[in-house]
Amino acid sequence: MITVPLFISGTEIAFIVFILIMVFGADKIPEIARGLGKGMRVIKDATNDIKTEITKSAEKNGIDTDITTSITSDIKKEIDQVKDDIDDITGPVKRQL
């Protein structure tokens, strides 16, 4: 099953695909998909390069990357806790709507 953010249903996805075929034609869609795939790959590679450069720079300057990872995970835990608290509070309100 394909999960699409923004709560788009299967019917809406089928309609979007139909419109794409009508606008671009069936023969152009694989080329468009290939181009999008290459573009996403370039972005992913650039992101990985930036992460590598930051890590190398941090190690070169004596900054412990484990500490930054620990801080990041602690912040994520706190954010998740706040989300859970908000869901607990708004849960009954959502059900009534």
Secondary structure by P-SEA (a helix, b strand, c coil): cccccccccaaaaaaaaaaaaaaccccaaaaaaaaaaaaaaaaaaaaaaaaaaaaaaaaaacccaaaaaaaaaaaaaaaaaaaaaaaaaaaaaaaac
